[in-house]
C-alpha cells in the first residue's frame, strides 16, 4: 500500500510494535500486512500422488500439488476444491487436514488437505502445463522445497487414516 485506505494520505514507514510498518502520518492508521492464504489438496490414485506442472511463476515448469489463493468470499475447503478442479478437471473430496505451513519468504500461509478424487475429467487451466501421477518415492522436480515436507506429512496422514489389518480370527 502506498496510500492510506482511510484518508488517502501518503503512507510513511515507522517502527511500531517492534517492526517497520506503514502508517498514515495524517490519521494514524497502521497497516498490518498479513500473509496471503493459499490452499491445496494432495490426492492419489493407486498410491501415486497427483501433481501438476506449473505454467506460471514462481516455479514455472516444475511440479506441485494443486493449490491456489483463497478469495475473500470463500471458505477454506471451498477454495481447496475449486483450485483442484480448475487445475486438473477432477472433483475431489476432502478427507482431512494435513497441516498449516508458514511460507514466510513468500508471505503465504498454506493450508494443505488430503483428498480423494471422486469424479471429473482431466481438463487443465492456463496455470497448468501437465497433470501426472507420481510414486511418492520418485517425485519430479518440485516447484517449492517445502512440498517435500508437506508430502511427507501427507504420507503420515495416510498411515494414520488407514485402519490396521486384523489377522486374528
Backbone as numpy.savetxt, mean C-alpha at the origin, in Angstrom:
# Nx Ny Nz CAx CAy CAz Cx Cy Cz
2.53 22.99 0.97 1.68 24.18 0.97 2.56 25.42 0.97
2.15 26.38 0.19 2.89 27.63 0.14 2.11 28.77 0.80
0.77 28.63 0.80 -0.09 29.68 1.35 -1.03 29.10 2.39
-1.42 29.92 3.34 -2.29 29.51 4.43 -3.68 29.13 3.91
-4.18 27.99 4.35 -5.50 27.52 3.95 -6.61 28.34 4.61
-6.28 29.11 5.67 -7.29 29.90 6.38 -7.37 31.34 5.91
-6.20 31.96 5.68 -6.23 33.40 5.34 -5.47 33.74 4.06
-4.86 32.75 3.41 -4.15 32.90 2.13 -2.83 33.66 2.22
-2.35 33.95 3.42 -1.06 34.61 3.60 0.05 33.61 3.27
1.17 34.09 2.78 2.32 33.21 2.48 2.84 32.60 3.78
3.06 31.30 3.76 3.55 30.60 4.95 5.03 30.82 5.17
5.43 30.74 6.41 6.84 30.76 6.80 7.15 29.41 7.43
8.41 29.14 7.66 8.82 27.90 8.32 9.48 28.27 9.64
9.06 27.56 10.70 9.55 27.88 12.03 9.59 26.61 12.86
10.47 26.55 13.84 10.50 25.39 14.72 9.34 25.48 15.70
8.49 24.46 15.63 7.32 24.37 16.50 7.22 22.94 16.98
7.09 22.75 18.30 7.01 21.41 18.89 8.18 20.54 18.47
9.36 21.13 18.37 10.57 20.38 18.09 10.82 20.04 16.64
10.02 20.56 15.71 10.21 20.29 14.28 9.99 21.57 13.50
10.66 21.63 12.34 10.38 22.73 11.42 9.04 22.48 10.76
8.13 23.47 10.89 6.79 23.32 10.34 6.37 24.62 9.64
5.56 24.49 8.58 4.98 25.69 7.98 3.99 26.34 8.95
4.06 27.65 9.07 3.14 28.40 9.94 2.78 29.70 9.25
1.57 30.14 9.48 1.13 31.42 8.92 1.52 32.54 9.87
2.36 33.48 9.42 2.75 34.59 10.29 1.59 35.55 10.54
0.54 35.46 9.73 -0.59 36.38 9.88 -1.61 35.87 10.91
-2.07 34.61 10.75 -3.13 34.11 11.65 -2.64 33.04 12.62
-1.40 32.55 12.46 -0.85 31.57 13.38 -1.19 30.13 13.06
-1.89 29.87 11.96 -2.25 28.51 11.59 -0.98 27.68 11.34
-0.90 26.52 12.00 0.24 25.63 11.85 -0.16 24.49 10.92
0.67 24.21 9.93 0.40 23.12 9.00 1.12 21.88 9.52
0.33 20.87 9.92 0.88 19.60 10.34 0.78 18.67 9.14
1.91 18.38 8.52 1.92 17.57 7.32 1.97 16.09 7.69
0.91 15.40 7.35 0.82 13.98 7.66 1.20 13.14 6.46
1.42 11.86 6.68 1.76 10.97 5.56 0.55 10.70 4.69
0.80 10.31 3.48 -0.25 9.84 2.57 -0.50 8.37 2.92
-1.75 7.93 2.91 -2.09 6.55 3.25 -2.20 5.73 1.95
-1.43 4.65 1.90 -1.52 3.69 0.80 -2.01 2.36 1.37
-2.71 1.61 0.52 -3.29 0.34 0.95 -3.04 -0.70 -0.13
-2.70 -1.92 0.28 -2.46 -2.98 -0.68 -2.94 -4.33 -0.18
-3.06 -5.26 -1.13 -3.48 -6.62 -0.80 -2.49 -7.60 -1.42
-2.07 -8.58 -0.62 -1.25 -9.68 -1.10 -2.16 -10.90 -1.22
-2.23 -11.46 -2.43 -3.08 -12.62 -2.68 -2.33 -13.60 -3.57
-2.66 -14.87 -3.44 -1.94 -15.91 -4.19 -2.91 -16.87 -4.85
-2.38 -17.59 -5.83 -3.05 -18.74 -6.44 -2.05 -19.88 -6.42
-2.48 -21.02 -5.94 -1.62 -22.20 -5.87 -0.29 -21.88 -5.20
-0.33 -21.06 -4.16 0.87 -20.74 -3.40 1.78 -19.71 -4.03
1.38 -19.16 -5.17 2.21 -18.16 -5.88 1.59 -16.79 -5.72
2.40 -15.83 -5.29 1.95 -14.46 -5.00 1.70 -13.68 -6.28
0.52 -13.07 -6.38 0.21 -12.20 -7.51 1.00 -10.90 -7.35
1.71 -10.52 -8.41 2.48 -9.28 -8.39 2.25 -8.52 -9.69
2.41 -7.21 -9.61 2.26 -6.35 -10.79 3.58 -5.66 -11.09
3.89 -5.56 -12.38 5.07 -4.78 -12.80 4.59 -3.34 -13.00
5.23 -2.43 -12.30 4.81 -1.03 -12.28 5.10 -0.33 -13.60
4.14 0.48 -14.04 4.30 1.28 -15.24 4.44 2.76 -14.89
4.64 3.04 -13.60 4.80 4.41 -13.12 5.94 4.45 -12.12
6.52 5.63 -11.95 7.52 5.83 -10.89 6.81 6.15 -9.59
7.40 5.86 -8.47 8.72 5.24 -8.32 8.66 3.74 -8.62
9.78 3.22 -9.06 9.91 1.78 -9.30 9.38 1.30 -10.63
9.27 2.18 -11.60 8.75 1.77 -12.91 9.57 0.60 -13.45
8.88 -0.44 -13.94 9.52 -1.62 -14.49 9.83 -2.69 -13.46
9.67 -2.37 -12.18 9.91 -3.35 -11.12 8.57 -3.85 -10.59
8.62 -4.82 -9.73 7.43 -5.53 -9.29 7.01 -5.20 -7.86
5.72 -5.31 -7.60 5.17 -5.13 -6.26 3.79 -5.77 -6.20
3.17 -5.72 -5.06 1.80 -6.21 -4.94 0.86 -5.04 -5.22
-0.37 -5.31 -5.67 -1.30 -4.23 -5.99 -1.56 -3.35 -4.77
-1.33 -2.05 -4.95 -1.50 -1.10 -3.85 -1.67 0.30 -4.44
-2.24 1.17 -3.64 -2.38 2.55 -4.09 -2.87 3.44 -2.98
-3.02 4.70 -3.32 -3.38 5.72 -2.33 -4.88 5.74 -2.05
-5.18 6.00 -0.80 -6.55 6.10 -0.31 -7.11 7.47 -0.66
-8.35 7.48 -1.15 -9.05 8.74 -1.37 -9.75 9.16 -0.08
-10.00 10.44 0.06 -10.54 10.98 1.32 -11.93 10.42 1.65
-12.68 10.00 0.63 -14.04 9.53 0.86 -14.14 8.00 0.86
-13.03 7.31 1.08 -13.02 5.84 1.07 -12.66 5.27 2.43
-13.18 4.09 2.70 -12.72 3.29 3.83 -11.46 2.54 3.39
-10.63 2.17 4.32 -9.36 1.52 4.01 -9.58 0.24 3.20
-10.51 -0.60 3.63 -10.77 -1.86 2.93 -11.28 -1.61 1.51
-12.12 -0.60 1.35 -12.64 -0.25 0.03 -11.49 0.15 -0.90
-10.55 0.94 -0.39 -9.38 1.33 -1.19 -8.59 0.11 -1.62
-8.38 -0.82 -0.69 -7.59 -2.02 -1.00 -8.24 -2.81 -2.14
-9.54 -3.03 -2.04 -10.24 -3.80 -3.08 -10.24 -3.04 -4.41
-10.46 -1.72 -4.37 -10.47 -0.91 -5.59 -9.14 -0.95 -6.29
-8.05 -0.73 -5.55 -6.72 -0.72 -6.15 -6.38 -2.08 -6.76
-6.73 -3.16 -6.07 -6.47 -4.50 -6.59 -7.21 -4.71 -7.91
-8.48 -4.33 -7.95 -9.29 -4.48 -9.16 -8.75 -3.62 -10.29
-8.41 -2.36 -10.00 -7.90 -1.46 -11.04 -6.60 -1.98 -11.67
-5.71 -2.49 -10.84 -4.38 -2.88 -11.32 -4.35 -4.28 -11.94
-5.33 -5.13 -11.60 -5.28 -6.51 -12.08 -6.53 -6.98 -12.80
-7.67 -6.36 -12.52 -8.94 -6.83 -13.06 -9.62 -7.86 -12.18
-8.93 -8.32 -11.14 -9.48 -9.37 -10.28 -10.21 -8.79 -9.08
-11.28 -9.49 -8.69 -11.99 -9.18 -7.44 -11.29 -9.94 -6.32
-11.25 -9.33 -5.16 -10.52 -9.94 -4.06 -11.31 -9.78 -2.76
-11.22 -10.81 -1.93 -11.80 -10.77 -0.59 -10.65 -10.50 0.39
-10.87 -9.64 1.34 -9.86 -9.37 2.37 -10.00 -10.42 3.47
-8.88 -11.10 3.76 -8.87 -12.15 4.77 -8.33 -11.69 6.13
-7.60 -10.60 6.14 -7.07 -10.10 7.41 -5.95 -9.11 7.19
-5.62 -8.43 8.27 -4.56 -7.41 8.26 -3.20 -8.08 8.43
-2.29 -7.78 7.51 -0.90 -8.25 7.66 -0.15 -7.30 8.58
-0.27 -6.00 8.31 0.42 -5.02 9.14 0.30 -3.62 8.59
0.80 -2.67 9.37 0.84 -1.25 9.00 2.31 -0.85 9.02
2.76 -0.22 7.95 4.19 0.05 7.76 4.43 1.53 7.50
5.41 2.09 8.19 5.80 3.49 7.99 6.91 3.55 6.96
6.62 4.17 5.83 7.62 4.39 4.79 8.04 5.85 4.89
8.78 6.16 5.95 9.11 7.53 6.32 9.79 8.28 5.19
10.73 7.63 4.51 11.48 8.30 3.45 10.58 8.74 2.29
9.41 8.12 2.15 8.48 8.50 1.08 7.25 9.23 1.61
7.16 9.41 2.92 6.00 10.09 3.49 4.70 9.30 3.32
4.81 7.97 3.46 3.66 7.09 3.23 3.46 6.17 4.43
2.21 5.95 4.77 1.80 4.94 5.74 1.10 3.86 4.93
1.62 2.64 4.92 1.08 1.56 4.10 0.36 0.55 4.97
-0.89 0.27 4.61 -1.70 -0.76 5.27 -1.74 -1.95 4.31
-1.27 -3.12 4.78 -1.21 -4.31 3.93 -2.15 -5.38 4.45
-2.97 -5.90 3.54 -3.92 -6.97 3.86 -3.55 -8.24 3.12
-3.98 -9.37 3.67 -3.95 -10.65 2.97 -5.32 -10.82 2.34
-5.35 -11.39 1.14 -6.62 -11.55 0.47 -6.68 -12.82 -0.36
-7.87 -13.09 -0.88 -8.12 -14.23 -1.76 -8.81 -13.73 -3.01
-8.29 -14.13 -4.18 -8.91 -13.76 -5.44 -10.21 -14.56 -5.57
-11.33 -13.84 -5.81 -12.63 -14.50 -5.84 -13.34 -14.37 -7.19
-12.74 -13.69 -8.14 -13.38 -13.54 -9.44 -12.67 -12.50 -10.28
-13.33 -12.14 -11.38 -12.78 -11.14 -12.27 -11.95 -11.76 -13.38
-11.49 -10.91 -14.28 -10.69 -11.32 -15.42 -9.50 -10.37 -15.52
-8.34 -10.91 -15.87 -7.15 -10.08 -15.98 -7.42 -8.89 -16.89
-7.19 -7.68 -16.33 -7.40 -6.44 -17.07 -6.59 -5.36 -16.36
-5.44 -5.03 -16.91 -4.52 -4.08 -16.27 -4.89 -2.64 -16.62
-4.62 -1.74 -15.68 -4.81 -0.31 -15.94 -3.49 0.31 -16.41
-3.49 1.62 -16.58 -2.30 2.33 -17.09 -1.10 2.28 -16.15
-1.32 1.95 -14.88 -0.23 1.90 -13.91 0.51 0.56 -13.94
-0.02 -0.41 -14.69 0.49 -1.78 -14.65 1.00 -2.22 -16.01
2.27 -2.69 -16.07 2.84 -3.24 -17.31 2.51 -4.71 -17.49
2.47 -5.45 -16.37 2.25 -6.89 -16.43 1.75 -7.38 -15.08
1.09 -8.53 -15.10 0.66 -9.22 -13.89 1.16 -10.65 -14.01
1.72 -11.18 -12.91 2.19 -12.56 -12.93 2.16 -13.09 -11.50
2.34 -14.39 -11.38 2.37 -15.05 -10.08 3.78 -15.59 -9.84
4.28 -15.40 -8.61 5.66 -15.80 -8.28 5.68 -16.60 -6.99
6.56 -17.60 -6.96 6.81 -18.33 -5.72 7.46 -17.35 -4.74
7.05 -17.34 -3.49 7.62 -16.40 -2.53 9.14 -16.53 -2.36
9.71 -17.69 -2.71 11.16 -17.85 -2.60 11.87 -17.57 -3.93
11.13 -17.06 -4.91 11.72 -16.74 -6.21 11.06 -15.46 -6.75
11.26 -14.38 -6.03 10.61 -13.11 -6.36 11.37 -12.36 -7.46
10.67 -11.57 -8.25 11.32 -10.74 -9.27 11.97 -9.51 -8.61
12.50 -8.61 -9.42 13.12 -7.37 -8.95 12.04 -6.48 -8.34
12.09 -6.29 -7.03 11.05 -5.55 -6.31 11.24 -4.04 -6.41
10.11 -3.33 -6.52 10.13 -1.87 -6.63 10.56 -1.23 -5.31
10.21 -1.85 -4.19 10.48 -1.26 -2.88 11.07 -2.33 -1.96
12.17 -2.02 -1.34 12.87 -2.99 -0.48 11.99 -3.46 0.66
11.14 -2.58 1.20 10.30 -2.96 2.33 9.30 -4.07 1.95
9.06 -4.27 0.64 8.16 -5.34 0.22 8.63 -6.70 0.69
9.95 -6.89 0.81 10.46 -8.18 1.30 9.95 -8.46 2.71
9.96 -7.45 3.57 9.46 -7.61 4.94 7.95 -7.86 4.93
7.22 -7.14 4.09 5.77 -7.30 4.02 5.42 -8.70 3.52
6.15 -9.20 2.53 5.91 -10.55 2.02 6.23 -11.60 3.09
7.30 -11.39 3.84 7.63 -12.30 4.94 6.52 -12.28 6.00
6.00 -11.10 6.30 4.89 -10.99 7.26 3.63 -11.66 6.72
3.39 -11.56 5.41 2.25 -12.23 4.77 2.37 -13.75 4.90
3.57 -14.28 4.67 3.78 -15.72 4.81 3.50 -16.18 6.24
3.93 -15.38 7.23 3.64 -15.71 8.64 2.13 -15.64 8.89
1.44 -14.66 8.29 -0.01 -14.55 8.41 -0.67 -15.82 7.89
-0.22 -16.29 6.72 -0.80 -17.50 6.12 -0.58 -18.71 7.02
0.61 -18.82 7.63 0.89 -19.93 8.53 -0.05 -19.91 9.73
-0.27 -18.72 10.29 -1.18 -18.60 11.45 -2.62 -18.89 11.04
-3.00 -18.53 9.81 -4.39 -18.69 9.36 -4.73 -20.13 8.98
-3.71 -20.91 8.64 -3.94 -22.31 8.24 -4.17 -23.17 9.48
-5.29 -23.89 9.53 -5.51 -24.75 10.69 -4.55 -25.93 10.66
-4.09 -26.34 11.83 -3.18 -27.49 11.88 -3.92 -28.76 11.45
-3.20 -29.65 10.80 -3.81 -30.91 10.40 -3.75 -31.88 11.56
-4.85 -32.55 11.77 -4.96 -33.53 12.86 -4.75 -34.91 12.24
-3.67 -35.56 12.63 -3.37 -36.89 12.07 -3.86 -38.02 12.97
-4.39 -37.69 14.14 -4.92 -38.74 15.04 -6.40 -38.95 14.77
-6.84 -40.16 15.01 -8.28 -40.46 14.79 -8.94 -40.85 16.06
